[in-house]
Amino acid sequence: MGILEYRQHKRDCQRKQADRASKLATLPQPYLSPLSSQERTILGRPIQDLVQDVHKRVTSPVDILRAYAKVSIKAHEKTNCLTEILFPEAEEWAEKEVNLQGPLAGIPVSLKDSIHVRGFDTSVGFSQNTGKPLVEDGAMVRLLKDAGAVPFVKTNLPVTLLSFESANDVWGRSTNPHNNKYSPGGSTGGESALLAFGGSRIGIGSDVAGSVRVPAHFAGCYSLRCSTGRWPKVGMNTSMPGQEAVPSVFSPMARTLNDLVYFTKSLISMGPWKYDYTVHPLEWREKVAEEYREKKKLRIGVMRTDHVVDPSPACARALDQVASALTAEGHEVFEVDPPAPYEALKYASQLLLSDGGETFLSFFRTGEWNDRGAAQLVYYMKLPRPIKYLYYLWVRYVKRDTIWAGLLESWHPKSAYEYWQLVAKREHYKHAFFTWWNDMAKMDAMICPPNATPAVPHEGMHDAVSSCGYTFLFNLLDYTVGVIPVTHVDAQKDKLPADFKMSELNGVARGAYKHYDAEKMAGLPVGVQIVGQRLEEEKVLAIMERVEDALDKNGGRYRLMEVE
């Protein structure tokens, strides 16, 4: 059975890659010619302007589609970011299915591979999911088409959806458009590579531990982690169906902040609760957005560290840059120390893998490659308890590493009783954080790093898999969080200090810092998280606009990659 299954796995992977290559090689002539001046004009226009042109019939949706398709092909050649190619079908949808009077009329939208599109597989990087095209669109795609948007590509991800890298046997490895030796992030990494390169303006990903925020930080684009119930989630595939202790949320990503705001507002204004029973019937609250666009003095807390992995010099500098720009604009910016982020990391990681990883492992065929980070999680999960306990004692009492030891101590599959106990701890923690925010910090928003380091090199998650606390914290809390790119790694400014000692770090921090090298990372993007509380999408987006305005006036905003 094993050898037969392995051969079938290899055949299915080869078939999917051959199909993708064939579709790209046999595209109609309009997709193969160089970008025209008209197409370059299209690529430079915000999406609300393109929508108005489509409404007035000044610009054809097919012309917009072809312009972005051409750049997406270049992006794919450089980064291997695409999975399914939808161009010919998208032209037909643009002419026959989409609502060209909608708020997204004619706008091409890229989709994470896990989203259901009629006529195409939703493999999520597992070969056993190939050769099974969907018979109908998922809720997200139906909503997009009714809004006037045109799905045109699907993008790559990690096989488990549990990594800040994006690689699998079916589609291969995606690379960072700024430096091909580094990851574009995960699990929505193909999407971030495409957006950063300029092959799309709007994309949709998902986030269970940072999967739209870390890719935005690694590759240099914008994202918003929505709270559960604000955005559709039905009609998607996942590696862990049934996992709801730390819910995955589908959320928007964009090349520019303007597009992120317009897209989010447009889709929520369509009433997504009419398409998906999981969405709250909560209208877009323009008054909230206006309140925080106009508020004279914002109260912004700065979380410098999660006390697990201090941010690297590059990430600390980006945070300083934002804090200084906000201070220069007259806002009240102050240091905050949230309650026990390390405890949140322990609860979230144990809840997410309370099944011992059995669910996502069930999708693997014999010989199928596993992400190195996810493989580490499984390795420790499956160590015999006596051996793991001895290792825990050695780490805790010989190495005196309480951080790494604390993560190891209860790293095993949970019984129903243990699971319920963890859920109770989660709820207690959420209450404590809510009380701290409202009664002590009294912030409009909080800023912090999205990750301790910029992008990891390929297979770096083998070491850095536990270094996800800066994003995972807010999945546990279910808070609304945006990421805005701020700067790029500077080989000189972002060097480690001369007195830096790896031996003094805990095990989680050592895994993160093992690959930090400012010279090798020079030019990689660095972002900052803007954090609100639950269901505060309008508020967070408005404060992201204030942050970018402050950067504009005090040193300059992030420089996007130019479209080739």
C-alpha positions as CSV (number, residue, x, y, z in Angstrom):
1,M,0.0,0.0,0.0
2,G,2.8,2.4,0.9
3,I,4.8,2.2,-2.4
4,L,1.6,2.4,-4.4
5,E,0.4,5.4,-2.5
6,Y,3.7,7.1,-2.8
7,R,3.7,6.6,-6.6
8,Q,0.2,8.0,-6.8
9,H,1.3,11.0,-4.8
10,K,4.2,11.7,-7.2
11,R,1.9,11.3,-10.2
12,D,-0.6,13.7,-8.8
13,C,2.0,16.3,-8.0
14,Q,3.6,16.0,-11.4
15,R,0.2,16.3,-13.1
16,K,-0.8,19.4,-11.2
17,Q,2.5,21.2,-12.0
18,A,2.3,20.1,-15.6
19,D,-1.2,21.4,-15.9
20,R,-0.2,24.7,-14.4
21,A,2.8,25.0,-16.8
22,S,0.7,24.0,-19.8
23,K,-2.0,26.6,-19.0
24,L,0.7,29.3,-18.7
25,A,2.4,28.2,-21.9
26,T,-0.8,28.2,-24.0
27,L,-2.4,31.5,-22.9
28,P,-4.0,33.6,-25.6
29,Q,-1.8,36.2,-27.2
30,P,-3.2,39.2,-25.2
31,Y,-1.5,37.7,-22.1
32,L,1.9,37.3,-23.7
33,S,2.6,40.8,-25.1
34,P,4.5,43.4,-23.1
35,L,2.6,45.8,-20.9
36,S,1.2,48.6,-22.8
37,S,1.1,52.2,-21.6
38,Q,-2.6,51.9,-21.0
39,E,-2.0,48.8,-18.9
40,R,0.6,50.5,-16.8
41,T,-1.8,53.3,-16.2
42,I,-4.4,50.7,-15.0
43,L,-1.8,49.1,-12.7
44,G,-1.1,52.5,-11.0
45,R,-4.7,53.4,-10.3
46,P,-6.4,52.7,-6.9
47,I,-9.2,50.2,-7.1
48,Q,-12.0,52.7,-6.4
49,D,-10.9,54.7,-9.4
50,L,-10.9,51.6,-11.6
51,V,-14.4,50.7,-10.3
52,Q,-15.6,54.2,-11.4
53,D,-14.1,53.6,-14.8
54,V,-15.9,50.3,-15.2
55,H,-19.2,51.8,-14.0
56,K,-18.8,54.6,-16.7
57,R,-17.6,52.0,-19.2
58,V,-14.4,53.9,-19.7
59,T,-12.3,50.8,-18.9
60,S,-13.2,47.2,-19.7
61,P,-12.9,44.6,-16.8
62,V,-11.1,42.3,-19.3
63,D,-8.5,45.0,-19.9
64,I,-7.9,45.3,-16.1
65,L,-7.8,41.5,-15.8
66,R,-5.2,41.1,-18.5
67,A,-3.0,43.9,-17.1
68,Y,-2.8,42.2,-13.7
69,A,-2.5,38.7,-15.2
70,K,0.6,39.8,-17.1
71,V,2.3,41.0,-13.9
72,S,1.1,37.9,-12.0
73,I,2.9,35.7,-14.6
74,K,6.1,37.7,-14.0
75,A,5.6,37.4,-10.2
76,H,5.1,33.6,-10.6
77,E,8.3,33.3,-12.7
78,K,10.2,35.0,-10.0
79,T,8.6,33.6,-6.8
80,N,6.5,30.5,-7.7
81,C,3.5,32.2,-6.0
82,L,0.6,30.8,-8.1
83,T,-1.3,27.5,-7.9
84,E,-4.4,27.6,-10.1
85,I,-4.5,29.8,-13.1
86,L,-8.0,31.2,-13.8
87,F,-7.5,33.7,-16.6
88,P,-9.7,32.3,-19.4
89,E,-12.5,31.4,-16.9
90,A,-12.1,34.8,-15.3
91,E,-12.7,36.5,-18.7
92,E,-16.0,34.6,-19.0
93,W,-17.0,35.4,-15.5
94,A,-16.3,39.1,-16.1
95,E,-18.6,39.0,-19.1
96,K,-21.4,36.8,-17.8
97,E,-21.4,36.4,-14.0
98,V,-20.0,39.3,-12.1
99,N,-22.1,42.3,-11.1
100,L,-20.5,45.2,-13.0
101,Q,-22.6,47.7,-11.0
102,G,-21.1,46.5,-7.7
103,P,-18.6,48.3,-5.5
104,L,-15.7,46.1,-6.8
105,A,-16.8,46.1,-10.4
106,G,-14.0,44.7,-12.6
107,I,-11.4,44.3,-9.9
108,P,-9.2,41.2,-10.1
109,V,-8.9,39.4,-6.8
110,S,-6.3,36.8,-5.9
111,L,-7.3,34.0,-3.6
112,K,-5.4,31.7,-1.2
113,D,-5.4,28.2,-2.5
114,S,-7.8,27.0,0.3
115,I,-10.8,29.0,-1.1
116,H,-13.3,27.1,-3.2
117,V,-13.7,28.1,-6.8
118,R,-16.0,26.3,-9.1
119,G,-14.2,24.0,-11.6
120,F,-10.9,24.0,-9.7
121,D,-9.2,21.9,-7.0
122,T,-8.7,23.1,-3.5
123,S,-5.7,21.1,-2.7
124,V,-4.3,23.1,0.3
125,G,-1.0,21.5,-0.9
126,F,-2.0,17.9,-0.2
127,S,-1.9,15.6,-3.2
128,Q,-4.9,13.6,-2.1
129,N,-7.0,16.7,-2.7
130,T,-6.1,17.0,-6.3
131,G,-8.2,15.9,-9.2
132,K,-11.4,16.9,-7.4
133,P,-12.7,20.1,-8.9
134,L,-15.4,21.9,-7.0
135,V,-18.9,21.9,-8.5
136,E,-19.8,25.3,-7.1
137,D,-18.3,28.4,-5.8
138,G,-17.8,28.9,-2.0
139,A,-19.5,31.7,-0.2
140,M,-16.5,34.0,-0.5
141,V,-16.3,33.7,-4.3
142,R,-20.1,34.1,-4.7
143,L,-19.9,37.3,-2.6
144,L,-16.9,38.6,-4.6
145,K,-18.7,38.0,-7.9
146,D,-21.9,39.7,-6.6
147,A,-19.7,42.7,-5.6
148,G,-18.3,42.8,-9.1
149,A,-14.8,41.3,-8.4
150,V,-13.1,38.9,-10.7
151,P,-11.2,36.0,-9.1
152,F,-8.2,35.4,-11.4
153,V,-5.5,33.3,-9.6
154,K,-5.1,31.1,-6.5
155,T,-1.9,31.3,-4.5
156,N,0.5,29.0,-2.7
157,L,0.6,28.0,1.0
158,P,2.4,25.5,3.3
159,V,1.0,22.0,3.3
160,T,-0.1,22.1,6.9
161,L,-1.1,25.8,7.0
162,L,1.0,25.9,10.2
163,S,4.1,27.7,9.0
164,F,5.6,31.1,8.2
165,E,6.9,29.5,5.0
166,S,4.9,28.4,1.9
167,A,5.9,25.1,0.4
168,N,4.4,21.7,-0.5
169,D,5.0,18.8,-2.9
170,V,2.0,19.7,-5.1
171,W,3.1,23.3,-6.0
172,G,6.7,23.6,-4.8
173,R,8.2,26.4,-2.7
174,S,7.3,30.1,-2.9
175,T,10.1,32.7,-2.5
176,N,10.3,36.3,-1.3
177,P,10.3,38.8,-4.2
178,H,12.9,40.9,-2.4
179,N,15.3,38.0,-1.9
180,N,14.8,34.5,-3.2
181,K,16.7,32.9,-0.4
182,Y,14.0,33.9,2.1
183,S,10.4,33.0,2.7
184,P,7.5,35.4,1.7
185,G,5.7,34.2,4.9
186,G,2.9,31.7,5.6
187,S,0.5,30.4,5.5
188,T,-0.6,33.1,3.0
189,G,2.8,33.4,1.5
190,G,2.0,33.0,-2.2
191,E,-0.4,35.8,-1.8
192,S,2.0,38.2,-0.1
193,A,4.7,37.5,-2.8
194,L,2.1,38.3,-5.5
195,L,0.9,41.5,-3.9
196,A,4.3,42.8,-3.0
197,F,5.5,42.2,-6.6
198,G,2.5,44.1,-8.0
199,G,0.7,41.1,-9.6
200,S,-2.5,41.8,-7.7
201,R,-3.9,44.7,-5.7
202,I,-6.3,42.7,-3.6
203,G,-6.1,39.2,-2.1
204,I,-7.8,37.1,0.5
205,G,-5.9,34.8,3.0
206,S,-6.5,33.2,6.3
207,D,-5.0,33.6,9.8
208,V,-4.8,31.2,12.7
209,A,-1.5,32.3,14.2
210,G,-0.4,35.2,12.1
211,S,-0.9,33.8,8.6
212,V,-2.0,37.1,6.9
213,R,0.1,39.4,9.1
214,V,3.5,37.7,9.0
215,P,3.4,37.4,5.2
216,A,2.6,41.1,5.0
217,H,5.6,41.8,7.3
218,F,7.9,39.4,5.5
219,A,7.1,40.5,1.9
220,G,6.0,44.1,2.2
221,C,2.3,44.5,1.8
222,Y,-0.8,45.3,4.0
223,S,-3.2,43.0,5.8
224,L,-6.0,43.0,8.3
225,R,-6.7,40.1,10.6
226,C,-10.5,40.4,11.1
227,S,-12.2,39.2,14.2
228,T,-14.3,36.0,13.9
229,G,-17.8,36.6,12.5
230,R,-16.9,39.7,10.5
231,W,-15.7,37.9,7.4
232,P,-16.9,34.7,5.6
233,K,-15.3,31.4,6.3
234,V,-17.6,28.8,4.7
235,G,-16.5,27.3,1.4
236,M,-12.9,26.8,2.3
237,N,-10.6,23.8,2.8
238,T,-8.3,23.5,5.8
239,S,-5.7,21.2,7.2
240,M,-7.6,21.0,10.6
241,P,-11.3,20.9,10.0
242,G,-13.2,21.1,13.3
243,Q,-10.4,23.0,15.1
244,E,-12.3,26.0,16.8
245,A,-10.3,26.6,20.0
246,V,-8.2,29.2,18.2
247,P,-10.4,29.9,15.1
248,S,-8.9,30.6,11.7
249,V,-10.3,33.7,10.1
250,F,-10.3,34.6,6.4
251,S,-9.2,38.2,6.0
252,P,-8.1,40.7,3.3
253,M,-4.6,41.6,2.1
254,A,-3.6,44.4,-0.3
255,R,-0.8,46.1,-2.1
256,T,-1.7,49.5,-0.6
257,L,-3.5,50.7,2.5
258,N,-6.0,52.7,0.4
259,D,-7.0,49.5,-1.4
260,L,-7.2,47.5,1.8
261,V,-9.6,50.0,3.4
262,Y,-11.8,50.3,0.3
263,F,-12.0,46.6,-0.3
264,T,-12.8,45.8,3.4
265,K,-15.5,48.4,3.5
266,S,-17.0,47.3,0.1
267,L,-17.2,43.6,1.0
268,I,-18.7,44.2,4.5
269,S,-21.2,46.6,2.9
270,M,-22.4,43.8,0.7
271,G,-23.8,42.0,3.7
272,P,-21.6,38.9,3.9
273,W,-24.0,37.4,6.5
274,K,-26.4,36.8,3.6
275,Y,-23.9,34.4,2.2
276,D,-22.4,32.7,5.3
277,Y,-24.2,31.8,8.5
278,T,-21.0,32.4,10.5
279,V,-20.9,36.1,9.8
280,H,-22.4,38.6,12.3
281,P,-25.1,40.9,10.8
282,L,-22.9,43.9,11.5
283,E,-23.0,46.7,9.0
284,W,-19.9,48.8,8.1
285,R,-19.7,51.6,10.7
286,E,-18.5,54.6,8.9
287,K,-19.1,56.8,11.9
288,V,-16.5,54.8,13.8
289,A,-14.0,55.1,11.0
290,E,-14.6,58.9,10.8
291,E,-14.2,59.2,14.6
292,Y,-10.7,57.8,14.5
293,R,-9.7,59.6,11.3
294,E,-10.6,62.9,13.0
295,K,-9.7,62.3,16.6
296,K,-7.1,65.0,17.4
297,K,-5.0,63.0,19.9
298,L,-4.8,59.2,19.8
299,R,-3.7,57.2,22.8
300,I,-1.3,54.6,21.4
301,G,0.4,52.0,23.6
302,V,3.8,50.5,22.5
303,M,4.4,46.9,23.3
304,R,8.2,46.5,23.0
305,T,8.5,42.9,23.8
306,D,6.5,39.8,24.5
307,H,9.2,38.7,27.1
308,V,9.7,35.5,25.1
309,V,11.7,36.8,22.1
310,D,12.8,40.4,22.1
311,P,12.5,42.0,18.7
312,S,15.6,42.1,16.5
313,P,17.2,45.4,15.8
314,A,15.4,45.8,12.4
315,C,12.0,45.1,14.0
316,A,12.7,47.3,17.0
317,R,13.8,50.2,14.6
318,A,10.5,49.9,12.6
319,L,8.5,50.1,15.8
320,D,10.6,53.1,17.0
321,Q,10.0,54.8,13.6
322,V,6.2,54.5,14.0
323,A,6.2,55.6,17.6
324,S,8.4,58.6,16.8
325,A,6.2,59.6,13.9
326,L,3.0,59.4,16.0
327,T,4.6,61.4,18.8
328,A,5.8,64.1,16.3
329,E,2.1,64.4,15.2
330,G,1.0,65.2,18.7
331,H,-0.4,61.8,19.7
332,E,0.0,60.3,23.2
333,V,2.4,57.4,22.8
334,F,3.4,55.4,25.8
335,E,5.0,52.1,26.8
336,V,2.7,49.2,27.8
337,D,3.4,45.8,29.2
338,P,0.4,43.5,28.6
339,P,-0.5,40.7,31.0
340,A,1.6,37.5,30.4
341,P,2.0,37.1,26.7
342,Y,4.0,34.0,27.4
343,E,1.0,32.4,29.0
344,A,-1.1,33.2,26.0
345,L,1.5,31.5,23.8
346,K,1.3,28.4,25.9
347,Y,-2.5,28.3,25.9
348,A,-2.8,29.0,22.2
349,S,-0.3,26.5,21.0
350,Q,-1.7,23.7,23.2
351,L,-5.3,24.5,22.1
352,L,-4.4,24.6,18.4
353,L,-2.7,21.2,18.5
354,S,-4.8,19.7,21.2
355,D,-5.4,16.6,18.9
356,G,-1.7,16.0,18.8
357,G,-1.6,17.0,15.1
358,E,-3.5,13.9,14.1
359,T,-6.0,15.8,12.0
360,F,-3.5,17.4,9.6
361,L,-1.3,14.3,9.6
362,S,-4.3,12.3,8.3
363,F,-4.1,14.2,5.0
364,F,-0.5,13.1,4.2
365,R,0.2,10.3,1.9
366,T,3.2,8.0,2.2
367,G,6.4,9.9,1.4
368,E,4.7,13.3,1.3
369,W,7.0,16.1,2.4
370,N,6.0,18.0,5.6
371,D,6.9,21.5,6.5
372,R,10.0,21.5,8.8
373,G,8.4,23.6,11.4
374,A,5.2,21.5,11.6
375,A,7.4,18.4,11.7
376,Q,9.2,19.8,14.8
377,L,5.8,20.3,16.5
378,V,4.9,16.7,15.7
379,Y,8.3,15.3,16.8
380,Y,8.0,16.8,20.3
381,M,4.3,15.9,20.5
382,K,5.0,12.2,19.8
383,L,8.0,11.8,22.0
384,P,7.3,9.1,24.7
385,R,6.2,10.9,27.8
386,P,9.0,9.6,30.0
387,I,11.7,10.7,27.5
388,K,10.0,14.1,27.1
389,Y,9.8,14.5,30.9
390,L,13.5,13.8,31.3
391,Y,14.2,16.4,28.5
392,Y,11.9,18.9,30.3
393,L,13.8,18.4,33.5
394,W,17.2,18.9,31.7
395,V,16.0,22.1,30.0
396,R,14.3,23.4,33.1
397,Y,16.8,22.6,35.8
398,V,20.2,22.1,34.1
399,K,19.9,24.7,31.3
400,R,17.6,26.9,33.5
401,D,15.5,27.7,30.5
402,T,12.0,28.2,31.9
403,I,10.5,29.5,28.7
404,W,11.3,26.5,26.5
405,A,10.7,24.1,29.3
406,G,7.3,25.6,29.9
407,L,6.2,25.0,26.3
408,L,7.5,21.4,26.5
409,E,6.0,20.5,29.8
410,S,2.4,19.9,28.6
411,W,3.1,19.4,24.9
412,H,1.0,16.3,24.3
413,P,-2.4,15.4,23.0
414,K,-5.2,16.5,25.3
415,S,-8.1,14.6,26.7
416,A,-11.5,16.2,26.7
417,Y,-11.0,17.1,30.4
418,E,-7.6,18.7,29.7
419,Y,-9.1,20.5,26.7
420,W,-11.9,22.0,28.7
421,Q,-9.5,23.1,31.4
422,L,-7.4,24.9,28.7
423,V,-10.5,26.6,27.3
424,A,-11.4,27.9,30.8
425,K,-7.8,29.3,31.1
426,R,-8.2,30.9,27.7
427,E,-11.4,32.7,28.8
428,H,-9.8,33.8,32.0
429,Y,-6.9,35.2,30.1
430,K,-9.1,37.0,27.6
431,H,-11.0,38.6,30.5
432,A,-7.7,39.7,32.2
433,F,-6.5,41.3,28.9
434,F,-9.8,43.0,28.3
435,T,-9.7,44.5,31.8
436,W,-6.1,45.6,31.5
437,W,-6.8,47.3,28.2
438,N,-9.9,49.2,29.3
439,D,-9.1,49.9,33.0
440,M,-5.3,50.4,33.0
441,A,-3.9,51.1,29.5
442,K,-7.0,52.9,28.2
443,M,-5.6,52.8,24.7
444,D,-7.2,53.6,21.3
445,A,-4.8,51.1,19.8
446,M,-1.5,49.3,20.5
447,I,1.5,48.9,18.2
448,C,4.0,46.0,18.4
449,P,6.2,44.0,16.0
450,P,4.5,41.3,13.9
451,N,7.5,39.0,14.5
452,A,10.8,39.1,16.3
453,T,12.7,39.0,13.0
454,P,12.2,39.8,9.3
455,A,11.7,37.0,6.9
456,V,13.2,33.6,7.7
457,P,15.4,31.8,5.2
458,H,13.9,28.7,3.6
459,E,13.4,25.8,6.1
460,G,14.2,28.3,8.9
461,M,10.9,27.4,10.6
462,H,12.6,24.2,11.7
463,D,14.2,26.4,14.3
464,A,11.8,29.4,14.6
465,V,8.5,27.5,14.7
466,S,7.7,28.5,18.3
467,S,8.6,32.2,17.7
468,C,5.1,33.3,16.8
469,G,3.9,35.0,20.0
470,Y,3.6,38.5,18.6
471,T,0.8,37.4,16.3
472,F,-0.6,34.3,18.0
473,L,-1.5,36.4,21.1
474,F,-4.2,38.2,19.1
475,N,-5.6,35.1,17.6
476,L,-6.2,33.8,21.1
477,L,-7.9,37.1,22.0
478,D,-9.7,37.3,18.7
479,Y,-8.6,41.0,18.3
480,T,-8.7,43.0,15.1
481,V,-5.1,43.6,13.9
482,G,-3.5,45.2,10.9
483,V,0.0,45.1,9.5
484,I,1.6,48.0,7.7
485,P,5.1,47.8,6.1
486,V,7.4,50.5,7.5
487,T,11.0,50.1,6.3
488,H,13.6,47.7,4.9
489,V,16.4,45.9,6.7
490,D,19.6,48.0,6.7
491,A,22.9,46.1,6.9
492,Q,24.5,48.7,9.2
493,K,21.7,50.1,11.3
494,D,20.2,46.7,12.1
495,K,23.3,44.8,13.1
496,L,23.2,42.8,16.3
497,P,25.0,44.7,19.1
498,A,28.6,43.7,19.9
499,D,27.7,42.3,23.3
500,F,24.9,40.1,21.9
501,K,25.2,36.5,23.2
502,M,23.2,33.7,21.7
503,S,24.0,31.5,24.7
504,E,22.0,33.8,27.0
505,L,18.8,33.4,25.0
506,N,16.0,31.0,25.8
507,G,15.3,28.1,23.4
508,V,12.5,29.9,21.6
509,A,14.6,33.1,21.1
510,R,17.6,31.0,19.9
511,G,15.5,29.5,17.2
512,A,14.4,32.9,16.0
513,Y,17.8,34.5,16.2
514,K,19.7,31.6,14.6
515,H,19.0,33.0,11.2
516,Y,19.1,36.8,11.9
517,D,21.8,38.4,9.9
518,A,21.3,42.1,8.9
519,E,23.8,41.9,6.0
520,K,22.1,38.8,4.4
521,M,18.7,40.3,5.1
522,A,19.4,43.7,3.8
523,G,16.5,45.0,1.8
524,L,13.9,42.7,3.3
525,P,10.7,44.5,4.4
526,V,9.9,45.2,8.1
527,G,6.4,46.0,9.3
528,V,4.5,46.9,12.4
529,Q,1.2,45.6,13.9
530,I,-1.6,48.0,14.8
531,V,-3.9,46.3,17.3
532,G,-7.5,47.0,18.2
533,Q,-9.9,45.0,20.3
534,R,-12.5,42.6,19.0
535,L,-14.7,43.5,16.0
536,E,-12.9,46.9,15.6
537,E,-12.1,46.6,11.8
538,E,-13.2,50.2,11.1
539,K,-11.2,51.7,14.0
540,V,-8.1,49.7,13.2
541,L,-8.1,50.6,9.5
542,A,-8.6,54.3,10.4
543,I,-5.7,54.3,12.8
544,M,-3.6,52.5,10.2
545,E,-4.3,55.5,7.9
546,R,-3.2,57.8,10.7
547,V,0.0,55.9,11.1
548,E,0.8,56.0,7.4
549,D,0.0,59.8,7.4
550,A,2.4,60.3,10.3
551,L,5.1,58.3,8.5
552,D,4.5,60.4,5.4
553,K,5.2,63.6,7.3
554,N,8.1,62.2,9.4
555,G,10.6,60.3,7.3
556,G,8.4,58.8,4.6
557,R,6.2,55.8,4.2
558,Y,7.3,52.4,3.0
559,R,8.5,52.2,-0.6
560,L,6.6,49.5,-2.6
561,M,8.4,47.4,-5.1
562,E,8.0,48.9,-8.6
563,V,6.0,46.9,-11.1
564,E,8.3,45.4,-13.7
